[in-house]
């Protein structure tokens, strides 16, 4: 049995995409998927291989920004968690200057906005300095 990683966690995949057990849940209840088939996984791998790495990295950077914004929006804000995501985004952008294409300036603007929001929220909360933040 193989598996595939998604943001929702590790998912086991049965070879050949075996059908879910329809008797396991009451009629009308949502059925649990058995996951993608081997051929679907192969197609996803091929699609990923055809996608420029800069596009995939940009997508991950957007996820880091969303993660930081999520932690900043909680009540109370989780500044330590937001700092990790903000610092990770900053590290990627710093290391890949000029290599992420047309979206790089948008990512830099988003990072700057997150950094400003972080500093303002930290000041408003009277929180002690956060490592790296």
N, CA, C and O atoms as CSV, one atom per row, in Angstrom:
chain,resi,resn,atom,element,x,y,z
A,1,UNK,N,N,0.854,-1.174,0.000
A,1,UNK,CA,C,0.000,0.000,0.000
A,1,UNK,C,C,0.896,1.231,0.000
A,1,UNK,O,O,1.826,1.320,0.802
A,2,UNK,N,N,0.626,2.179,-0.889
A,2,UNK,CA,C,1.417,3.397,-0.941
A,2,UNK,C,C,0.631,4.531,-0.294
A,2,UNK,O,O,-0.509,4.350,0.133
A,3,UNK,N,N,1.254,5.692,-0.230
A,3,UNK,CA,C,0.582,6.838,0.365
A,3,UNK,C,C,0.946,8.094,-0.403
A,3,UNK,O,O,1.907,8.123,-1.172
A,4,UNK,N,N,0.155,9.126,-0.173
A,4,UNK,CA,C,0.395,10.440,-0.766
A,4,UNK,C,C,0.234,11.464,0.337
A,4,UNK,O,O,-0.672,11.360,1.165
A,5,UNK,N,N,1.128,12.469,0.348
A,5,UNK,CA,C,1.043,13.520,1.341
A,5,UNK,C,C,0.233,14.667,0.777
A,5,UNK,O,O,0.438,15.075,-0.366
A,6,UNK,N,N,-0.691,15.192,1.578
A,6,UNK,CA,C,-1.443,16.402,1.245
A,6,UNK,C,C,-1.411,17.300,2.474
A,6,UNK,O,O,-1.030,16.849,3.554
A,7,UNK,N,N,-1.805,18.569,2.329
A,7,UNK,CA,C,-1.849,19.435,3.511
A,7,UNK,C,C,-2.746,18.877,4.615
A,7,UNK,O,O,-2.575,19.226,5.783
A,8,UNK,N,N,-3.689,18.023,4.262
A,8,UNK,CA,C,-4.557,17.414,5.259
A,8,UNK,C,C,-3.928,16.215,5.947
A,8,UNK,O,O,-4.522,15.655,6.869
A,9,UNK,N,N,-2.744,15.811,5.521
A,9,UNK,CA,C,-2.045,14.699,6.141
A,9,UNK,C,C,-1.687,13.616,5.149
A,9,UNK,O,O,-1.911,13.754,3.946
A,10,UNK,N,N,-1.129,12.540,5.665
A,10,UNK,CA,C,-0.720,11.397,4.851
A,10,UNK,C,C,-1.952,10.534,4.584
A,10,UNK,O,O,-2.710,10.226,5.503
A,11,UNK,N,N,-2.147,10.145,3.320
A,11,UNK,CA,C,-3.292,9.328,2.939
A,11,UNK,C,C,-2.803,8.048,2.281
A,11,UNK,O,O,-1.992,8.084,1.356
A,12,UNK,N,N,-3.301,6.918,2.766
A,12,UNK,CA,C,-2.944,5.635,2.173
A,12,UNK,C,C,-3.715,5.459,0.877
A,12,UNK,O,O,-4.882,5.838,0.770
A,13,UNK,N,N,-3.045,4.879,-0.099
A,13,UNK,CA,C,-3.644,4.638,-1.402
A,13,UNK,C,C,-3.523,3.155,-1.707
A,13,UNK,O,O,-2.429,2.593,-1.667
A,14,UNK,N,N,-4.644,2.529,-2.010
A,14,UNK,CA,C,-4.628,1.114,-2.363
A,14,UNK,C,C,-4.279,0.971,-3.839
A,14,UNK,O,O,-4.782,1.736,-4.662
A,15,UNK,N,N,-3.435,0.016,-4.190
A,15,UNK,CA,C,-3.137,-0.216,-5.602
A,15,UNK,C,C,-4.420,-0.498,-6.377
A,15,UNK,O,O,-5.264,-1.277,-5.934
A,16,UNK,N,N,-4.554,0.130,-7.514
A,16,UNK,CA,C,-5.736,-0.087,-8.340
A,16,UNK,C,C,-6.950,0.694,-7.893
A,16,UNK,O,O,-8.006,0.587,-8.518
A,17,UNK,N,N,-6.837,1.484,-6.821
A,17,UNK,CA,C,-7.962,2.316,-6.377
A,17,UNK,C,C,-9.190,1.502,-6.002
A,17,UNK,O,O,-10.267,1.730,-6.552
A,18,UNK,N,N,-9.054,0.567,-5.086
A,18,UNK,CA,C,-10.168,-0.293,-4.680
A,18,UNK,C,C,-11.368,0.547,-4.282
A,18,UNK,O,O,-11.232,1.637,-3.726
A,19,UNK,N,N,-12.533,0.020,-4.575
A,19,UNK,CA,C,-13.778,0.708,-4.256
A,19,UNK,C,C,-13.977,0.794,-2.753
A,19,UNK,O,O,-13.603,-0.137,-2.039
A,20,UNK,N,N,-14.564,1.897,-2.239
A,20,UNK,CA,C,-14.844,1.981,-0.816
A,20,UNK,C,C,-15.913,0.962,-0.418
A,20,UNK,O,O,-16.726,0.555,-1.248
A,21,UNK,N,N,-15.910,0.552,0.852
A,21,UNK,CA,C,-16.888,-0.383,1.365
A,21,UNK,C,C,-18.204,0.357,1.563
A,21,UNK,O,O,-18.359,1.118,2.518
A,22,UNK,N,N,-19.147,0.131,0.660
A,22,UNK,CA,C,-20.417,0.854,0.705
A,22,UNK,C,C,-21.322,0.369,1.830
A,22,UNK,O,O,-22.292,1.048,2.166
A,23,UNK,N,N,-21.028,-0.796,2.424
A,23,UNK,CA,C,-21.834,-1.319,3.519
A,23,UNK,C,C,-21.413,-0.737,4.857
A,23,UNK,O,O,-22.134,-0.898,5.842
A,24,UNK,N,N,-20.260,-0.061,4.926
A,24,UNK,CA,C,-19.707,0.393,6.197
A,24,UNK,C,C,-20.479,1.560,6.801
A,24,UNK,O,O,-20.486,1.717,8.022
A,25,UNK,N,N,-21.124,2.376,5.985
A,25,UNK,CA,C,-21.825,3.556,6.501
A,25,UNK,C,C,-23.317,3.434,6.197
A,25,UNK,O,O,-23.706,2.809,5.210
A,26,UNK,N,N,-24.156,4.038,7.056
A,26,UNK,CA,C,-25.595,4.000,6.803
A,26,UNK,C,C,-25.939,4.680,5.483
A,26,UNK,O,O,-25.211,5.550,5.005
A,27,UNK,N,N,-27.051,4.270,4.911
A,27,UNK,CA,C,-27.508,4.845,3.648
A,27,UNK,C,C,-27.641,6.359,3.791
A,27,UNK,O,O,-28.214,6.847,4.766
A,28,UNK,N,N,-27.106,7.108,2.810
A,28,UNK,CA,C,-27.186,8.565,2.831
A,28,UNK,C,C,-26.028,9.231,3.548
A,28,UNK,O,O,-25.839,10.441,3.425
A,29,UNK,N,N,-25.236,8.449,4.307
A,29,UNK,CA,C,-24.081,9.021,5.011
A,29,UNK,C,C,-22.954,9.250,4.010
A,29,UNK,O,O,-22.841,8.508,3.035
A,30,UNK,N,N,-22.120,10.264,4.233
A,30,UNK,CA,C,-21.010,10.507,3.323
A,30,UNK,C,C,-20.074,9.295,3.282
A,30,UNK,O,O,-19.784,8.695,4.317
A,31,UNK,N,N,-19.613,8.946,2.103
A,31,UNK,CA,C,-18.705,7.822,1.938
A,31,UNK,C,C,-17.274,8.321,1.984
A,31,UNK,O,O,-16.959,9.376,1.433
A,32,UNK,N,N,-16.405,7.561,2.642
A,32,UNK,CA,C,-14.993,7.905,2.711
A,32,UNK,C,C,-14.324,7.421,1.432
A,32,UNK,O,O,-14.506,6.275,1.022
A,33,UNK,N,N,-13.562,8.283,0.816
A,33,UNK,CA,C,-12.874,7.942,-0.424
A,33,UNK,C,C,-11.680,7.050,-0.141
A,33,UNK,O,O,-11.028,7.185,0.894
A,34,UNK,N,N,-11.391,6.129,-1.069
A,34,UNK,CA,C,-10.222,5.275,-0.911
A,34,UNK,C,C,-8.964,5.973,-1.386
A,34,UNK,O,O,-7.878,5.397,-1.317
A,35,UNK,N,N,-9.086,7.190,-1.861
A,35,UNK,CA,C,-7.931,7.955,-2.317
A,35,UNK,C,C,-7.723,7.792,-3.804
A,35,UNK,O,O,-8.443,7.046,-4.467
A,36,UNK,N,N,-6.733,8.497,-4.323
A,36,UNK,CA,C,-6.478,8.447,-5.759
A,36,UNK,C,C,-5.908,7.093,-6.177
A,36,UNK,O,O,-5.236,6.420,-5.395
A,37,UNK,N,N,-6.185,6.709,-7.411
A,37,UNK,CA,C,-5.634,5.471,-7.951
A,37,UNK,C,C,-4.182,5.698,-8.349
A,37,UNK,O,O,-3.707,6.832,-8.411
A,38,UNK,N,N,-3.489,4.601,-8.616
A,38,UNK,CA,C,-2.091,4.705,-9.060
A,38,UNK,C,C,-1.995,5.514,-10.346
A,38,UNK,O,O,-1.057,6.294,-10.513
A,39,UNK,N,N,-2.943,5.342,-11.253
A,39,UNK,CA,C,-2.895,6.106,-12.506
A,39,UNK,C,C,-3.154,7.592,-12.261
A,39,UNK,O,O,-2.567,8.448,-12.924
A,40,UNK,N,N,-4.029,7.890,-11.314
A,40,UNK,CA,C,-4.266,9.294,-10.966
A,40,UNK,C,C,-3.028,9.909,-10.331
A,40,UNK,O,O,-2.692,11.061,-10.605
A,41,UNK,N,N,-2.345,9.137,-9.480
A,41,UNK,CA,C,-1.102,9.628,-8.873
A,41,UNK,C,C,-0.038,9.865,-9.946
A,41,UNK,O,O,0.685,10.861,-9.899
A,42,UNK,N,N,0.055,8.958,-10.901
A,42,UNK,CA,C,1.028,9.119,-11.987
A,42,UNK,C,C,0.726,10.376,-12.790
A,42,UNK,O,O,1.644,11.107,-13.162
A,43,UNK,N,N,-0.547,10.634,-13.062
A,43,UNK,CA,C,-0.924,11.841,-13.806
A,43,UNK,C,C,-0.586,13.101,-12.994
A,43,UNK,O,O,-0.113,14.089,-13.557
A,44,UNK,N,N,-0.825,13.071,-11.678
A,44,UNK,CA,C,-0.485,14.214,-10.834
A,44,UNK,C,C,1.021,14.472,-10.825
A,44,UNK,O,O,1.460,15.621,-10.880
A,45,UNK,N,N,1.813,13.388,-10.754
A,45,UNK,CA,C,3.271,13.532,-10.804
A,45,UNK,C,C,3.715,14.135,-12.135
A,45,UNK,O,O,4.574,15.017,-12.175
A,46,UNK,N,N,3.114,13.645,-13.232
A,46,UNK,CA,C,3.455,14.182,-14.559
A,46,UNK,C,C,3.089,15.659,-14.666
A,46,UNK,O,O,3.855,16.462,-15.199
A,47,UNK,N,N,1.921,16.003,-14.159
A,47,UNK,CA,C,1.476,17.398,-14.189
A,47,UNK,C,C,2.424,18.278,-13.378
A,47,UNK,O,O,2.781,19.373,-13.813
A,48,UNK,N,N,2.829,17.806,-12.211
A,48,UNK,CA,C,3.757,18.562,-11.382
A,48,UNK,C,C,5.100,18.721,-12.085
A,48,UNK,O,O,5.711,19.788,-12.015
A,49,UNK,N,N,5.562,17.682,-12.755
A,49,UNK,CA,C,6.839,17.741,-13.464
A,49,UNK,C,C,6.792,18.733,-14.626
A,49,UNK,O,O,7.819,19.307,-14.989
A,50,UNK,N,N,5.618,18.938,-15.207
A,50,UNK,CA,C,5.471,19.894,-16.321
A,50,UNK,C,C,5.296,21.333,-15.834
A,50,UNK,O,O,5.388,22.269,-16.628
A,51,UNK,N,N,5.046,21.514,-14.550
A,51,UNK,CA,C,4.823,22.851,-13.991
A,51,UNK,C,C,6.165,23.446,-13.597
A,51,UNK,O,O,6.949,22.796,-12.905
A,52,UNK,N,N,6.445,24.686,-14.033
A,52,UNK,CA,C,7.718,25.311,-13.631
A,52,UNK,C,C,7.851,25.367,-12.111
A,52,UNK,O,O,6.891,25.668,-11.402
A,53,UNK,N,N,9.048,25.075,-11.624
A,53,UNK,CA,C,9.297,25.066,-10.185
A,53,UNK,C,C,8.943,26.408,-9.549
A,53,UNK,O,O,8.443,26.442,-8.425
A,54,UNK,N,N,9.193,27.517,-10.255
A,54,UNK,CA,C,8.881,28.842,-9.703
A,54,UNK,C,C,7.389,28.974,-9.406
A,54,UNK,O,O,7.009,29.638,-8.442
A,55,UNK,N,N,6.548,28.355,-10.216
A,55,UNK,CA,C,5.099,28.413,-9.989
A,55,UNK,C,C,4.743,27.642,-8.728
A,55,UNK,O,O,3.932,28.107,-7.927
A,56,UNK,N,N,5.335,26.472,-8.541
A,56,UNK,CA,C,5.060,25.656,-7.360
A,56,UNK,C,C,5.573,26.358,-6.103
A,56,UNK,O,O,4.879,26.399,-5.087
A,57,UNK,N,N,6.786,26.908,-6.169
A,57,UNK,CA,C,7.355,27.609,-5.010
A,57,UNK,C,C,6.502,28.833,-4.679
A,57,UNK,O,O,6.245,29.104,-3.506
A,58,UNK,N,N,6.063,29.568,-5.690
A,58,UNK,CA,C,5.199,30.728,-5.459
A,58,UNK,C,C,3.923,30.306,-4.754
A,58,UNK,O,O,3.461,30.990,-3.841
A,59,UNK,N,N,3.355,29.192,-5.168
A,59,UNK,CA,C,2.150,28.690,-4.533
A,59,UNK,C,C,2.398,28.364,-3.059
A,59,UNK,O,O,1.565,28.660,-2.202
A,60,UNK,N,N,3.531,27.763,-2.778
A,60,UNK,CA,C,3.871,27.463,-1.382
A,60,UNK,C,C,4.096,28.750,-0.585
A,60,UNK,O,O,3.730,28.829,0.588
A,61,UNK,N,N,4.691,29.744,-1.215
A,61,UNK,CA,C,4.881,31.042,-0.545
A,61,UNK,C,C,3.538,31.671,-0.199
A,61,UNK,O,O,3.374,32.247,0.877
A,62,UNK,N,N,2.589,31.561,-1.106
A,62,UNK,CA,C,1.251,32.078,-0.815
A,62,UNK,C,C,0.648,31.353,0.385
A,62,UNK,O,O,-0.019,31.965,1.218
A,63,UNK,N,N,0.886,30.060,0.464
A,63,UNK,CA,C,0.411,29.289,1.615
A,63,UNK,C,C,1.045,29.747,2.912
A,63,UNK,O,O,0.373,29.815,3.941
A,64,UNK,N,N,2.351,30.065,2.875
A,64,UNK,CA,C,3.023,30.577,4.069
A,64,UNK,C,C,2.417,31.914,4.495
A,64,UNK,O,O,2.219,32.165,5.684
A,65,UNK,N,N,2.126,32.766,3.517
A,65,UNK,CA,C,1.498,34.046,3.832
A,65,UNK,C,C,0.117,33.861,4.443
A,65,UNK,O,O,-0.241,34.548,5.400
A,66,UNK,N,N,-0.653,32.937,3.894
A,66,UNK,CA,C,-1.981,32.659,4.441
A,66,UNK,C,C,-1.886,32.084,5.847
A,66,UNK,O,O,-2.701,32.405,6.711
A,67,UNK,N,N,-0.895,31.238,6.073
A,67,UNK,CA,C,-0.687,30.673,7.403
A,67,UNK,C,C,-0.359,31.772,8.414
A,67,UNK,O,O,-0.900,31.788,9.519
A,68,UNK,N,N,0.525,32.683,8.031
A,68,UNK,CA,C,0.868,33.794,8.920
A,68,UNK,C,C,-0.361,34.648,9.219
A,68,UNK,O,O,-0.607,35.009,10.370
A,69,UNK,N,N,-1.133,34.971,8.180
A,69,UNK,CA,C,-2.337,35.782,8.368
A,69,UNK,C,C,-3.340,35.084,9.281
A,69,UNK,O,O,-3.989,35.730,10.103
A,70,UNK,N,N,-3.466,33.776,9.139
A,70,UNK,CA,C,-4.371,33.023,9.997
A,70,UNK,C,C,-3.982,33.173,11.463
A,70,UNK,O,O,-4.823,33.469,12.311
A,71,UNK,N,N,-2.693,32.965,11.754
A,71,UNK,CA,C,-2.248,33.061,13.148
A,71,UNK,C,C,-2.360,34.483,13.689
A,71,UNK,O,O,-2.591,34.674,14.883
A,72,UNK,N,N,-2.202,35.467,12.832
A,72,UNK,CA,C,-2.380,36.857,13.274
A,72,UNK,C,C,-3.847,37.193,13.518
A,72,UNK,O,O,-4.152,38.079,14.316
A,73,UNK,N,N,-4.752,36.500,12.846
A,73,UNK,CA,C,-6.181,36.817,12.964
A,73,UNK,C,C,-6.861,36.145,14.152
A,73,UNK,O,O,-7.990,36.493,14.497
A,74,UNK,N,N,-6.187,35.187,14.777
A,74,UNK,CA,C,-6.797,34.499,15.913
A,74,UNK,C,C,-6.907,35.430,17.114
A,74,UNK,O,O,-6.171,36.410,17.231
A,75,UNK,N,N,-7.835,35.106,17.994
A,75,UNK,CA,C,-8.008,35.884,19.207
A,75,UNK,C,C,-7.699,35.013,20.412
A,75,UNK,O,O,-8.487,34.115,20.710
A,76,UNK,N,N,-6.619,35.220,21.109
A,76,UNK,CA,C,-5.587,36.221,20.836
A,76,UNK,C,C,-4.683,35.747,19.692
A,76,UNK,O,O,-4.592,34.550,19.417
A,77,UNK,N,N,-4.023,36.694,19.034
A,77,UNK,CA,C,-3.124,36.315,17.938
A,77,UNK,C,C,-2.027,35.375,18.435
A,77,UNK,O,O,-1.530,35.532,19.550
A,78,UNK,N,N,-1.659,34.415,17.621
A,78,UNK,CA,C,-0.571,33.497,17.953
A,78,UNK,C,C,0.702,34.033,17.297
A,78,UNK,O,O,1.102,33.595,16.218
A,79,UNK,N,N,1.319,34.986,17.976
A,79,UNK,CA,C,2.467,35.690,17.402
A,79,UNK,C,C,3.649,34.772,17.141
A,79,UNK,O,O,4.341,34.930,16.135
A,80,UNK,N,N,3.894,33.817,18.026
A,80,UNK,CA,C,5.028,32.920,17.814
A,80,UNK,C,C,4.843,32.069,16.562
A,80,UNK,O,O,5.800,31.832,15.825
A,81,UNK,N,N,3.625,31.611,16.322
A,81,UNK,CA,C,3.338,30.812,15.131
A,81,UNK,C,C,3.374,31.672,13.868
A,81,UNK,O,O,3.882,31.240,12.833
A,82,UNK,N,N,2.839,32.874,13.953
A,82,UNK,CA,C,2.883,33.790,12.810
A,82,UNK,C,C,4.322,34.122,12.451
A,82,UNK,O,O,4.662,34.218,11.272
A,83,UNK,N,N,5.172,34.298,13.462
A,83,UNK,CA,C,6.580,34.629,13.222
A,83,UNK,C,C,7.278,33.530,12.434
A,83,UNK,O,O,8.095,33.822,11.562
A,84,UNK,N,N,6.971,32.270,12.728
A,84,UNK,CA,C,7.588,31.162,11.991
A,84,UNK,C,C,7.216,31.247,10.509
A,84,UNK,O,O,8.085,31.138,9.644
A,85,UNK,N,N,5.937,31.439,10.219
A,85,UNK,CA,C,5.489,31.493,8.827
A,85,UNK,C,C,6.050,32.730,8.113
A,85,UNK,O,O,6.453,32.645,6.953
A,86,UNK,N,N,6.075,33.871,8.797
A,86,UNK,CA,C,6.613,35.100,8.206
A,86,UNK,C,C,8.099,34.941,7.933
A,86,UNK,O,O,8.575,35.316,6.861
A,87,UNK,N,N,8.829,34.395,8.882
A,87,UNK,CA,C,10.268,34.198,8.694
A,87,UNK,C,C,10.556,33.199,7.580
A,87,UNK,O,O,11.504,33.383,6.816
A,88,UNK,N,N,9.745,32.136,7.475
A,88,UNK,CA,C,9.931,31.152,6.402
A,88,UNK,C,C,9.703,31.799,5.042
A,88,UNK,O,O,10.475,31.579,4.109
A,89,UNK,N,N,8.642,32.600,4.928
A,89,UNK,CA,C,8.373,33.302,3.675
A,89,UNK,C,C,9.517,34.247,3.339
A,89,UNK,O,O,9.972,34.297,2.197
A,90,UNK,N,N,9.978,34.993,4.329
A,90,UNK,CA,C,11.096,35.914,4.108
A,90,UNK,C,C,12.363,35.192,3.677
A,90,UNK,O,O,13.088,35.676,2.808
A,91,UNK,N,N,12.638,34.037,4.279
A,91,UNK,CA,C,13.838,33.281,3.932
A,91,UNK,C,C,13.792,32.795,2.488
A,91,UNK,O,O,14.789,32.877,1.771
A,92,UNK,N,N,12.643,32.293,2.064
A,92,UNK,CA,C,12.513,31.829,0.682
A,92,UNK,C,C,12.705,32.992,-0.283
A,92,UNK,O,O,13.447,32.882,-1.259
A,93,UNK,N,N,12.035,34.102,-0.008
A,93,UNK,CA,C,12.133,35.247,-0.909
A,93,UNK,C,C,13.547,35.816,-0.951
A,93,UNK,O,O,14.026,36.227,-2.008
A,94,UNK,N,N,14.210,35.837,0.198
A,94,UNK,CA,C,15.582,36.349,0.250
A,94,UNK,C,C,16.524,35.471,-0.571
A,94,UNK,O,O,17.400,35.974,-1.275
A,95,UNK,N,N,16.339,34.181,-0.477
A,95,UNK,CA,C,17.235,33.235,-1.158
A,95,UNK,C,C,16.982,33.167,-2.660
A,95,UNK,O,O,17.891,32.839,-3.422
A,96,UNK,N,N,15.752,33.474,-3.099
A,96,UNK,CA,C,15.387,33.326,-4.509
A,96,UNK,C,C,15.171,34.653,-5.231
A,96,UNK,O,O,14.381,34.726,-6.172
A,97,UNK,N,N,15.854,35.680,-4.803
A,97,UNK,CA,C,15.706,37.000,-5.428
A,97,UNK,C,C,15.883,36.881,-6.937
A,97,UNK,O,O,16.873,36.337,-7.426
A,98,UNK,N,N,14.896,37.404,-7.661
A,98,UNK,CA,C,14.960,37.436,-9.116
A,98,UNK,C,C,14.653,36.128,-9.817
A,98,UNK,O,O,14.798,36.038,-11.036
A,99,UNK,N,N,14.229,35.104,-9.072
A,99,UNK,CA,C,14.007,33.793,-9.694
A,99,UNK,C,C,12.565,33.311,-9.663
A,99,UNK,O,O,12.274,32.212,-10.135
A,100,UNK,N,N,11.651,34.118,-9.111
A,100,UNK,CA,C,10.263,33.673,-8.990
A,100,UNK,C,C,9.323,34.303,-10.013
A,100,UNK,O,O,8.109,34.118,-9.935
A,101,UNK,N,N,9.873,35.040,-10.966
A,101,UNK,CA,C,9.044,35.575,-12.034
A,101,UNK,C,C,8.207,36.770,-11.624
A,101,UNK,O,O,8.520,37.493,-10.678
A,102,UNK,N,N,7.134,36.948,-12.370
A,102,UNK,CA,C,6.304,38.151,-12.225
A,102,UNK,C,C,5.592,38.257,-10.888
A,102,UNK,O,O,5.180,39.353,-10.506
A,103,UNK,N,N,5.433,37.160,-10.167
A,103,UNK,CA,C,4.732,37.202,-8.882
A,103,UNK,C,C,5.635,37.577,-7.709
A,103,UNK,O,O,5.156,37.763,-6.590
A,104,UNK,N,N,6.927,37.689,-7.959
A,104,UNK,CA,C,7.852,37.956,-6.861
A,104,UNK,C,C,7.548,39.275,-6.161
A,104,UNK,O,O,7.593,39.333,-4.932
A,105,UNK,N,N,7.247,40.315,-6.893
A,105,UNK,CA,C,6.969,41.609,-6.253
A,105,UNK,C,C,5.690,41.545,-5.419
A,105,UNK,O,O,5.601,42.185,-4.372
A,106,UNK,N,N,4.716,40.789,-5.870
A,106,UNK,CA,C,3.480,40.620,-5.100
A,106,UNK,C,C,3.769,39.902,-3.787
A,106,UNK,O,O,3.241,40.265,-2.736
A,107,UNK,N,N,4.617,38.877,-3.863
A,107,UNK,CA,C,4.989,38.153,-2.644
A,107,UNK,C,C,5.755,39.048,-1.681
A,107,UNK,O,O,5.547,38.981,-0.469
A,108,UNK,N,N,6.637,39.884,-2.213
A,108,UNK,CA,C,7.399,40.803,-1.357
A,108,UNK,C,C,6.470,41.818,-0.686
A,108,UNK,O,O,6.647,42.141,0.489
A,109,UNK,N,N,5.486,42.316,-1.426
A,109,UNK,CA,C,4.501,43.239,-0.850
A,109,UNK,C,C,3.702,42.551,0.264
A,109,UNK,O,O,3.461,43.136,1.320
A,110,UNK,N,N,3.303,41.318,0.015
A,110,UNK,CA,C,2.544,40.571,1.025
A,110,UNK,C,C,3.389,40.355,2.281
A,110,UNK,O,O,2.899,40.488,3.402
A,111,UNK,N,N,4.662,40.020,2.078
A,111,UNK,CA,C,5.559,39.839,3.220
A,111,UNK,C,C,5.670,41.131,4.026
A,111,UNK,O,O,5.600,41.104,5.255
A,112,UNK,N,N,5.841,42.251,3.347
A,112,UNK,CA,C,5.958,43.538,4.043
A,112,UNK,C,C,4.687,43.841,4.841
A,112,UNK,O,O,4.768,44.322,5.971
A,113,UNK,N,N,3.530,43.567,4.268
A,113,UNK,CA,C,2.267,43.809,4.967
A,113,UNK,C,C,2.142,42.909,6.203
A,113,UNK,O,O,1.687,43.349,7.259
A,114,UNK,N,N,2.545,41.665,6.058
A,114,UNK,CA,C,2.505,40.751,7.204
A,114,UNK,C,C,3.459,41.197,8.304
A,114,UNK,O,O,3.128,41.124,9.488
A,115,UNK,N,N,4.639,41.657,7.913
A,115,UNK,CA,C,5.620,42.120,8.903
A,115,UNK,C,C,5.099,43.337,9.658
A,115,UNK,O,O,5.254,43.424,10.877
A,116,UNK,N,N,4.488,44.268,8.949
A,116,UNK,CA,C,3.918,45.458,9.595
A,116,UNK,C,C,2.796,45.048,10.544
A,116,UNK,O,O,2.736,45.520,11.679
A,117,UNK,N,N,1.915,44.176,10.084
A,117,UNK,CA,C,0.808,43.725,10.936
A,117,UNK,C,C,1.336,43.024,12.177
A,117,UNK,O,O,0.817,43.218,13.277
A,118,UNK,N,N,2.369,42.208,11.999
A,118,UNK,CA,C,2.963,41.495,13.128
A,118,UNK,C,C,3.503,42.479,14.157
A,118,UNK,O,O,3.221,42.351,15.348
A,119,UNK,N,N,4.277,43.460,13.703
A,119,UNK,CA,C,4.875,44.436,14.621
A,119,UNK,C,C,3.791,45.222,15.350
A,119,UNK,O,O,3.896,45.457,16.554
A,120,UNK,N,N,2.752,45.627,14.627
A,120,UNK,CA,C,1.661,46.376,15.252
A,120,UNK,C,C,0.933,45.532,16.297
A,120,UNK,O,O,0.613,46.022,17.380
A,121,UNK,N,N,0.673,44.277,15.977
A,121,UNK,CA,C,-0.039,43.413,16.922
A,121,UNK,C,C,0.827,43.090,18.134
A,121,UNK,O,O,0.332,43.011,19.259
A,122,UNK,N,N,2.103,42.908,17.900
A,122,UNK,CA,C,3.006,42.625,19.022
A,122,UNK,C,C,3.071,43.834,19.952
A,122,UNK,O,O,3.051,43.684,21.174
A,123,UNK,N,N,3.150,45.023,19.377
A,123,UNK,CA,C,3.187,46.235,20.197
A,123,UNK,C,C,1.880,46.415,20.961
A,123,UNK,O,O,1.889,46.790,22.133
A,124,UNK,N,N,0.763,46.150,20.301
A,124,UNK,CA,C,-0.532,46.322,20.950
A,124,UNK,C,C,-0.746,45.326,22.075
A,124,UNK,O,O,-1.436,45.626,23.049
A,125,UNK,N,N,-0.155,44.136,21.947
A,125,UNK,CA,C,-0.351,43.116,22.970
A,125,UNK,C,C,0.636,43.250,24.117
A,125,UNK,O,O,0.451,42.653,25.178
A,126,UNK,N,N,1.681,44.034,23.903
A,126,UNK,CA,C,2.722,44.164,24.929
A,126,UNK,C,C,3.537,42.901,25.084
A,126,UNK,O,O,4.161,42.677,26.121
A,127,UNK,N,N,3.530,42.069,24.043
A,127,UNK,CA,C,4.237,40.782,24.086
A,127,UNK,C,C,5.728,40.995,24.067
A,127,UNK,O,O,6.234,41.974,23.519
A,128,UNK,N,N,6.420,40.052,24.680
A,128,UNK,CA,C,7.892,40.065,24.657
A,128,UNK,C,C,8.360,39.776,23.233
A,128,UNK,O,O,7.620,39.169,22.458
A,129,UNK,N,N,9.558,40.194,22.878
A,129,UNK,CA,C,10.067,39.924,21.537
A,129,UNK,C,C,10.033,38.434,21.213
A,129,UNK,O,O,10.287,37.594,22.076
A,130,UNK,N,N,9.719,38.120,19.966
A,130,UNK,CA,C,9.685,36.739,19.488
A,130,UNK,C,C,10.934,36.502,18.678
A,130,UNK,O,O,11.280,37.317,17.822
A,131,UNK,N,N,11.637,35.376,18.937
A,131,UNK,CA,C,12.859,35.071,18.200
A,131,UNK,C,C,12.616,35.150,16.702
A,131,UNK,O,O,11.691,34.522,16.186
A,132,UNK,N,N,13.442,35.917,16.001
A,132,UNK,CA,C,13.370,36.014,14.555
A,132,UNK,C,C,12.261,36.918,14.055
A,132,UNK,O,O,12.286,37.285,12.880
A,133,UNK,N,N,11.288,37.300,14.870
A,133,UNK,CA,C,10.135,38.041,14.401
A,133,UNK,C,C,10.304,39.457,14.424
A,133,UNK,O,O,9.392,40.193,14.049
